[in-house]
Amino acid sequence: MPFSFVVRVTSIGHREDDSRSVQTRKTTLVVTTIIGAIVVIPWGIFYMSIGLVLTGMIPIFYAIVSAFGIVHLHRTRDDRSLRYEQIALFFVLPALIHVTLGGFVNSSGVIMYSIMGVLGAMVHADTKRGGLWFAGFAVLVLILVPLDPFFRAWAPDLSANFIATLLAVNIITVSLLVYLLMLVYVQARNHLAEELAEERERSEQLLLNVLPASIAERLKNGEQPIADRHDNVAILFADIVDFTPTSEKLSADELVDALNLLFSAFDEIASAHGVEKIKTIGDAYMVMSGAPDPGKDVNDLAAVALEFLDAASTKTLGNGEPVSMRFGMDVGPVVAGVIGESRFIYDVYGDTVNTASRMESHGVPNKIQITGRAAERLEARFMVTERGHVEIKGKGTVPTYFLEGPSQGSG
C-alpha cells in the first residue's frame, strides 16, 4: 500500500487547529474502525454461507455503518459521532449475535467482542470512567445468563467440534483486535511522546539561549525572583560610534545584517571564553565575567575585549563604512538576577554596571577604556596605558586607563 495513501487514511478527520493529542485520538479511532470492519466482513459472509442469514447480516451491518461513520468524519472533521457509534455497536451487536446463535455455548462466546466497546470508550471517549464502562459490560453479560435457557430454545443445530472451533477463533480474533488497538494507541502515544520530548528540548535550548544554564535550572525548579550578590564581577560595554546618523543611511535589511554579523562574531568570542553575554540594546553589546557562575574574572573579560576590538576592525556597515567602536570596562560588586513573571531576562545592576557604561560613553573610538580598579586587577600579560583623569557624570573626575593589548613578551 503506497505510503501516501496510508497517510491520507490515518489523517482522516484532522483539522489544522487540532492539537497533537486530538489528532492521535482521531487516527487511532479511524484505524481501529477500519480494522474492525475488515475483520467482521468475512464473519458475516461465513455465517450466511452456512444458512445463518440473520446472524451474518449483523457484522455486515456493522461494516456498513462504520463506513458511513468514517465518511461523516471526513466531511465534518468531528469525531464525536464515530466515537460513540463504535462504542454502541461493539456493545450491542455482539449481544445480538449471541441471541441469534442461541446463547453462550452455541455462540462460542461471541459476547467477548463487547469488550472492544469498553476499550474503545476508554481510548476514544472517556478514559476517566473506564471502570463504569467495564461495569456496563459486566452487567450486560450477567443479564444474558438467566436468559440463556430461552436463547438455547431456538439455537441452530451446530456440532460440538464446530462450536469449539468458533470459540478458538473468537478468542484469537478478540485478542488480535485488542492487540491491534493497543498497538495503534501505543505507537501513537510514543510518537506523541517523542514530539513532546523534541519540543521540550527545543524549549530548553531556547531558554539556554536567553538565560545562563544555572539560572535556567533554578527557574525550572520554581525559584523566583532570582537575585544574587556578586563581589568581583567584570562588566564590558561595547557601542558603535556615530551609529544613529549612520543607520539613517541604511535600509532595514542592511542595518540588521550588519549588526547580526558583528554581534554574532561577539557571541562566538564570548562563548569561547566562557563569559556571559547579558544583552544587546540597539547597537550596544553588554557582557560580563564572574557571574552567575564563578571561575572567570576580569582577565578573561579583558581577553574578550581585545578580541572584540579585532573582530570589529574587520567588519563594515551596510554602506561599506568600517565599524568604529568604543569599549568600557569596570570590575566590582553587582546584583544579578531575573525579575518579573514574563519575558525573562538575566540582568545586572549596581554601580559597577553604571561605571562600565560611563567608561564606554566617555571613551575613545577603537579604544578599550577601563577603570583604575580594573587596571589593578589585570595580570601582567596585559599592557595598560594611563589616559588620565576624565570627568564622568555622577562620578566627578576619575583616573582612567586604556587596555592596549598583550604585554610585550606575553606570547
N, C-alpha and C positions, 0 to 999 in steps of 0.2 A: 504494500500500500504506500503510495507516494507520501513523503513527509509533509508536503504542503496540505494534502487532504486531511491528514491526521490533525495538523494544527488547526485547520478550519473547523473540524468536528469538535475538538476539545475546547474551542473558543466560542462555541455557540452560546448566545445569550450574553456575552461580555459587553459591558459598556466601557467607554473610555474613562469615565469617572469612577468606575468600580475600584474599591480597594483590593489589594492583593488577596486578602482573605476571602472576599466575596467572589473573586474570580476563581479561587481554588474550590470554593463550595460549588459553584456552577459547573466547573469542569468535572468534579467528582460525580455530581448528580447526572450529568449528560452521559458520561462514560458508563456508570453503573446501570443507567436506564437502558442504554443500547445493548450492553452485555446481557442484561436480564431478558430483554425482548428476543435476542438471538437465541438464548438458551431455551426458552419456553416454546418457541415455534415447533421444533421437532417433537416435543412432547404432545402438543396439540395434534399434530399430524399422526403421531403414533396412536394416540387414543382413538381418533376417528377411524384409523385403519383397522382396528380390532372391534369396531362396532360401537364404541363408546362415544357417540357423536356429541352428546351434551357435555360430557366431560372434556372432550377435545376442543370444544368451542371456547372454553374458559381461558386457557392460555393464549389462544389466538386473539380473543377479545383484549387480553392484557397487552399483547404486542401492538394491536391497532391503536388502543387508547394511548399507549406510551409514545407511538409515532406522532399522533396529533399533539400530545403534550410537548414534544420537542419542537415541533413546528411552531406552536404557540410561543414557546420560549424564544425561538429565533426571531419572531416578529415583534414581541413585546419587550424583550430583554428583562422580563420579570419572571423569576424562577419560583415564586410562591405557589402558583397553580401546580406546576410539575412536582414540586416537593411533596405537597400534601396529597396529590393524586397518587404518587408512588407509594406513600405510606399506607393510604387507604386500600389500594389494590393488593398490596402484599399482606395486609391483614385479612381482607375479605375473600379474595379469590382462592387461596389455598383451602380456606374453610368450605367454600362451595364445592371444590373438587373432592374434599373429604366427605361431604354429604353425598354427592352423586356416586361415589365409588363404594359407599356403604360402611363408613366408619374407620376407626384407627387401623385395624388389621388389613382390611381389604384395600384401603387406600395407600398402604405401605408407608404410613406416617407422613403423608404429604403435607400435613399441617405444619411440619417443621419449616416450610418455606415462609410462614408468617414471621419467623424470627427476623427475616430481612426487613420487615416493616419496622421492627424495633431498632435495628441497626441504622436503617435509613433515617428514622426520626432523629436518632442521636447525632448522626453525621451531618444531615442536611437541614434539620429543622430546630431541634430543641435539646441540646446536649444536657442542659441543667436538669431536665425532667426525664432523664433516661430511665430512672427507676420506675416512674409511673408508666412509661411506655412498656417496659418489661412486665409490669404488673398487669397491664391490659392484655398482653399476650398470654400470660398465665391464666387469667380469668377466662379468656376465650377457650383455651384448651380444657379447663375444668368444666366449663358449661357443656362442652361436647361429650364429656364422659357419661353422664346419666342418659344422654340421648343416643348413645351408641347402639343399644338394642333396636331402636326404631330404624336407624340407618341400615343395620345389617339385614333388616327385613326385605329391602329391595336391592341388596348388594348383588352385583353381577357375579356370575359363576367364574371365579378365577382360581387357577391351581395354586397350591402351596408354593411350588417352585417359582411360579410367575410372581407371586406376591413377594417372596423372599428376594428375587432378583430386582424387582422395582424398589424394594426397601433399600437394598445396597446402592442402587443407582441414585435414589433420593438423598441418601446420606452423603454420597460423594458429591452430588450436584450442589446441595446446600453448603457443604464445606467449601466447594470451589467458589460459589458466589460470595461467601463470607471472606474467603481468602482474597478474591479479586477486589472486593470492596475495600478491604483493609489495605491491600497493596496500592490501589489508586490513591487512597486517602493518605497513606504514609509517604508515598512518593511526592504527592502534592505538598504535604506538610514539610518534608525535608527540603523541597525546593524553596518553599517559603522561608524556612529557617536559614538556608544558605543566602537568600537575598537579604534577609534581615541582618545576618552577620556581615555581609558586604556593606550594607548601608551603615551599620554601626561602625565598621572600620573606617568608612569614608567620613562619618561624622566625627570620630575621634581624631582622624588625621586633620580635619578642618579645625577642630578645637586646638590641636597642637600647633597649627599654623598661626593661630591667633594668640595663644597663651603658652607660657613655659610649661614643660611637661609636669613638673611638680605642682604647679598651680592648678593645672587642668585636673590632676588627680584629686586634689583637695576639693575642687568644685564638684566633681563627680561624687565625692563622698559626702556631699551636703554641707560642707563648710562655707559659710557666707555671712557677712562680708569677710574678706581676707585682707588683713593689714599687718605688715611686718616691719619692724625697725631694723635697719642695717647700718653699721657704723663705718664701713670702709667700702664705699661704692664709687666707682668712677663713671662719670656721665660725659658723653660726647655728643655734640650737636654739629650737624653739617648743613649748610644752606647755600643755595646757588646765588651768586652775586647778580644783582640787577635782573632778577628773574621776571618780575612783573612787567616791566616795559618790553622785555624780550618776548614773553609769552603772548603779548598782544599782537605780535607779528606772525605768530604761528597758527596753523589750523588746529582744531581739537585733536585730530589724529596725530599730527606731528608732535604736539605737546605731550600727549600721553605716551607715545612711543619713546620719546627722548627720556622722559622720567622713568619709564619702565626699564629701559636699557641700563640707565645709571644706577637705579636703586636695586635692580636685580643683581648687578655686579657687587653692590654693597652687601646685599643679603648673603651672597656666596662667601664673601670675605668674613663677615661676622660669624656665619655658621662654621667656617673652617677654624676659626679661633675660639669657638665655644662661648662667645659673648652673646648678650641678649638684646636683640632688636626690640625697641619699645613701640615705636610708631613712626609714621610719616605724616606730616601736616603740610599739604601743598608741596613745596619744593624743599622742605626741611626734613632731615632724617635724624632720628634720635636712637642711640644705642648705649648700653651700659655693661659694666663688668662688676662682679662681686655679689650679685643678687639675681634671681632669688636663691640660687644655689652657690655655696662657697667654692673656692678653687681658682677663681680668676680675679685679677687685681688690675690696678692702673697700668701696669706694664703690658698686660695683654691688650688693653684698650689703646695704648699708645701705638703698638704694632698695627692694630686695626686702622687707626687714624692715618698712619703713614701709607698703608695700602689703599685706603680710601682716596688719599691725595693723588697717588699714582694712577688709580683707576679713573678718576675724574679727568685727569690730564689727557686721557686717550679718547674721551667722549666729546661729542658735539651735540648742539641742539638741532632742531629740525631744519634750521636755515644754514647749517654748516658752521655756525659760530662756535668756537671752543667753549667748553664748560669751565667757568671760573667759580670756585667755591671758597667759603670761609668755614673754619672749623674752630670750635671752642670746647675746652675740657676742664673739668674740675673733679675733685675727689673728696668725699666726706660722708657724713651721715645722711640717710634718706629714710622716708617711709614709702614702702611699695606694697601694692595690693590691688584687689579687684573690688570695686564698689558698684552698687546698683543691682538690678534684677534682670536687665535685658541689655543686649549688645555689649557683652562683657569685653572689657579691655584691661590689660595689666598695665598699670601706670605707676609713675614715681613722683613723689612730692618732696618738697623741702628746699632749704636754702642752697644746697649743693646743686640742685637742678637749675634753680634760677641763676646761680653764678655761672654755671657752664653755658647757659643760654646767653648771658651777657658777654662771656668770653667770645662767643661766636659773633654776636651782633656788633660788638665793638672791635672785631678783629680786622685782619688784613686779607685781601683776596689771595687765595692759594697758599695760605699760611695756617698752621695749627697753633692757636693761642691757648696757653694753659695758665692756670693759677700758680702761685708760689707753692702752695701745699702739694699740688700735683707734681711740680718740678722736683720737690724734695723727695718724693717717694719713688721717682723713676730710678731704675737701675743704671749703672754706668754704661751699659750698652747703647744708651740713647744720648744723642747730642742735643743740648738745650742751650739756647742763647737768650740773654735778657733783652726784653723790649724796652722796659722802663715802666714808669707809673702811668696808668691810664685812668681817666675819670669814668667810673662805672655808675650808672643810675642806681640809686639805692644803696651804693657801697662806698661812695666817695672815691678818693684816689687810691688805687691799689697797684702793687707791683705785678707785672705780667711777663710771660716768657713765651718763646716760640719753640715748639718741638721741631727740630730741623731734620732729624733722621737718625740712622745708626751712627754711633760714635766711631771715630777712626780706629781701625784695628779690631772692631767688634765682630767682624766676619761677615 
